[in-house]
Amino acid sequence: MSSREDTSMTTVIHQPRVAFDAARAFVLAAGSPHSEAFAARVLSRLGSEMYGHFADTRQRLLTALVETGGDRHMADVEAGKWRVRLEDLLRTRPELTGPVLELANEGFEL
């Protein structure tokens, strides 16, 4: 045993899993009555491009709700789009992993 004790832990972040979970949370949030507040958090943490995508998702979900009465197909399609979008974001901007995780947790709580 060394004279120095190392108590730090290394956390491994599996970006595809983060993207998958966050995608589900973003779509849930987009269909929530609290979607405008969540959208503001997306804007402040991830920027205007992601905010625009979130606004588009909300609109497509609302349109699908009116047209189909609640068919899950559009939500599943949107979750797939978000998974890819977030994987790309985390690959190019890994420093946004924390904000994406926070947003995912918030989205599941809505």
N, C-alpha and C positions, 0 to 999 in steps of 0.2 A: 504494500500500500504506500502510495506517495505521501509526502508530508503535506502536500496541498490537496485539499478536498474540493472537487469540482461538483457543485450542486446544481449547475445550470443544466437545462434540458434543451435539446434541439427539437423543434417542432417541424414536422414534415407536412407540407401543404400539397394535397393532390388536386391540382388545378382543374382537371376534368370533373372531379366530384364536386368541387366548389361551384363550377359553372352549372352542373346539372341541378344541384340543390337550389342555387340562386335563380335559375331559370324558372323552376316551379314556383318559387316564392314571388318572383316578379309578376308572373301571370296571375297568381292569386291576388296579389295587391292591385293589379290593373282592373280586376273585376270586382274589387271591393268598394264599398261606399267611401272609403278613406283614400281612394286612389289619387286624389289631387295632392294631399299632404305627402304621400309617398313619392309622387312625381317630383315635388319640390326637393325632397331629399336626394332623389336620383340626380337632379340637376346640380345640386351643391356638391355632391360627392364624386360623380362620374362625368359631369359636363353636359354641354348642350346636345351633342350628338346622341348620347344614350337617352337623354330626356326626350328628344324627338322620336326615337324608337319606342320609348315607353308610351308616348302620346299616341303613336300609330297603333300600338298593341291595344290600348284602351278602346280606340275607335273601332278596330276590327272586332273586338270582343262584344262591344255594344251592338254593332251591326248584326253580328251572328246571333246574338240573343234575341233581337227583334225578328230576324228572319227565320230562326229555327226553334225559338222558344227555349233554348238552353242546351242544345246539342254540344257535347264535349269536344267535338272534332276541332273547332277553331282554337280552343284552349290548348289542345295537344300540339297543333301546328305552331302556335305562338311559342310554346315552351321549347319546341325544337329549334326555332329561330333564335331564341334567347340563349340556349345552351351553346350554340355555335358562336354567336356574337360575344358572349362572355368568355368562352375559351380563347378566342382571338384576342380579346382585350387583355386577359390575364397573361397571355403568352408575350404580348408586346409591352405591357405595362404591369409587371408583377407587383409593383408597389401599391396597386389598387386592390390587392387581395383582401386586405383588412376592410376597406370600405364596402367591397362586394359582400363579404361575410356579414358585416353589420346590416346591410340592406336586406340580405336574405333572412336573417333572424327577425328583422322588423316586419318583413313581408309575411312571414308565417304567423306572426302575432296578430295581424289585422283581422 
